[in-house]
Amino acid sequence: MERFVEAKGWNAPGSAKPQTPRNLAASLSIEAAEVLEHLQWHDTPADRAAFGGELADVALYLLQLASVCGVDLQAAILAKLAENHKREWQ
């Protein structure tokens, strides 16, 4: 993702798509809503390829947000899974 962003020039000063945490978090939320659109009024997506593309967009924005914020996403996920394993679910 970092190579893609760099190739598009989005890290350059004055970029139309600055890779700030706020911009990336907003984009992540927007893409997550697009995932939900595929399930609006349906239990399963009608167009699995398009649905997969939206899931990929969510994953890519999440990876970029973690990178820009200096978060080791793999470590954070493993820590969260360990925490959830101990948690009592109601």
PyMOL commands that set and color helices and strands:
alter all, ss='L'
color gray80, all
select helices_A, chain A and resi 2-8+21-37+48-68+73-86
alter helices_A, ss='H'
color red, helices_A
deselect
rebuild
show_as cartoon
